[in-house]
Amino acid sequence: MIKRDFRADLAMSEAPDVVRAMKMACHAHWPELLNVYPAHTDNDRLGVDYWLEFPQGKLEALDVKVRQKDWSLYGDDRTACLELVSNTRTGKVGWTLDRDKRTDWVMFFYIETGKAFVYNARQLRSSVMTHMPTLKASGKPSVQSTANYQSESLFVSHRELGAAIYRHSHVTSNMKAIAA
């Protein structure tokens, strides 16, 4: 079981150099992006850490998962932490599977390497739900505790996560073509 200090993790993710690097990664991913604004802290429960501002007034919500270490450097590429159960005491579903989140995009950002992986939140959610057995077979389960709650997550590689999203979107697009 991994013990987490939520306040320390939050402070690390809000450090000016980390925020600057994360914003640079956003601009690299979306060249048309005009700005990245921090969301109000109340919006964190909705899965919104930042607002992405695009041309013509388009705003999208970004949930950033900042990690200090990039464990792929040390031989374990299962670095994408998918929270399945947010609170084991209440059974509250984790951010990965929560349909009520306002999130449009999820970014995994690794401070140590500056790597960023960006996923469409709806595609990620539906792909994980559909391909959970495959992801669990190759993933690494984790229980994380804070003073107030315990959560359950699954660490998977970005390669496996991307493959699940690809398989899911390929099957879904074929279903639409057949239905048409």
N, C-alpha and C positions, 0 to 999 in steps of 0.2 A: 504494500500500500504506500502510495506517495503522499506525503504531507505537503500541502500547499499553503502559502501565505498570500491570500488574495490581494491584500494591500501592497505587498512588496512586488507582486507580479504586475499590478496596475501601475505602480510608480515606475517600474522598469519600462513598461510599454508607452508611458507618457513622457519619458525623458526626451528633451528637445532633439538630440541627435538621432534617436530612434524614430521619432515622428518625422523628422526631415528625410531620413532614408526611406521610410515607408511611403511618404508622399512622392518621392522621386520614383519609387517602384510603380506607384499608381500612374504617374505621367508616362512612364515607359510602356505600361500595359495599354493605356488609353491615350494615344497621342492627341486626340481632340479634346481631352479633359481641360477645363478652364481652371478649376480650383478644387481643393479638398478642404472641407470645413469640419472641425470637431462637432459632433452632435452633443446635445445637452445630456448630462449624466442620466437623467430620467429615461432617456431613449435606449440606454444600454439593455434594459430588460426586454426591449423589443428587437434586439439584435442590431442596433444601429450605433456604431462607434463614430463613423464619419459620414458626411454627405458629400457625394461626388457631384460637382456641377458641370454640366455639359452645355454646348450651344443650344440656343432656343429655349433656355430656362429649364431644361430637363435636369431633375435631381434624382439620384439613386442612392440607396443606403448600402453602406459597406460595414461589414463586421470583420475586424482584424484580430487574428489569433497570433500574437507575438510570442516567440520563444527565444530564449537567450541562446541556447545551444542548437546547432544543426547536427543531430546525431548521425546523419549520413556520412559525415567526415570520419566517424569512429566505427563504421562498419554496419550500422543499422539504419536502413533507409525508411523505416516505418516511422516517419516524423509527423504525419498528418493526424492530429488528435481529434477524433470524432466523438463528441460527447453524446452518449446514448441515453443516459439517465442523469438528470441534473441533481436530483435529490433523492437518494434511495429511501429515506424515511417517509417521504410523501409520495414517492413514485412519479414525481414531476419529470416529464420527458426532457431530454437534453436538447441543446440548440440544433443539433444536426437533424433531428426528426420533428422538431416543433413547427407545425404548420402556421402557428400564430405569429411567428417572427416576421418582422417587416423587412428583413434583409433581402437585398437584391444580389449582392456579391459577398463572397467570403474570401478573405486573403489570409494565407498562412505566411508569416514573415519571420525569417530567422536572422537575428541580429548578428550572430557570429559570421555568417557568410553573406548577408545582404540578399539572400535568395527570397523570392516571393512567388507563391503559387496562387492564382486567382481562379475562382470557380463561380459560376452562376449558382446562386443559392437554391433555386427551385430544382435545377437539374441535379445538383449534388444531393439534395434531400430525397428526391424520387429514385435516383440511382442507388443510393445507399439502402433505401428501404427494399428495393427490388433485388439487389445483389448482396444482401446481408450475409447469407451463408458463405459465399465465396470470400467476402472481405474478412469474415471472422476466421475462416480457415487459414488465411495468410497473415492476419493481423495479430496484434499483441494487446490483450485486454489489460485494463488498468483501473484501479480504484484510487481516487484522489479524495483526500479529506481536508477540510478546513475546520475551524473551531465550531462552525454552525451546521455543516452538512457534509455528506459524502456523495460523490458522483462516480458514475461508471463510464469509462471511455474505451474506445478501440483505436489503437495506433495502427495506421496502415501506410503503405508507401504511396507517394503521389503517382507513381507509375500504375499501381493497382487501382487507385481511386480514379485516375483518368481513364483507364481501360473500362471500368464499370460505367462511367458516365458515357463513354463512347458506345459501349454495347447497348446501354439503355436508350440512348438517343437514336441509335441505328434501328433498333426494334420498334421504337415508338414512331419514327418517321415511316418505316415500312408499313406499320399498321394504318397510319393515316392514308398512305398511298393505296392500300388495298381497299379501305373504306370509301375512297373517292371514286 
